[in-house]
Amino acid sequence: MSACPSCTSSQTVKNGHIHNGKQRFKCQQCGRQFVEHPTKK
């Protein structure tokens, strides 16, 4: 699993996918949702 970019906690869980199929994660410490390797526009 990946670490949270906000609080650097390793307590993350999978939380679905975004529109292009990438895995979304949710931090159990701060509640933030993030994608491990986002693509820039």
Secondary structure as GFF3:
##gff-version 3
##sequence-region A 1 41
A	DSSP	beta_strand	12	17	.	.	.	ID=ss1
A	DSSP	beta_strand	23	27	.	.	.	ID=ss2
A	DSSP	beta_strand	33	35	.	.	.	ID=ss3
###
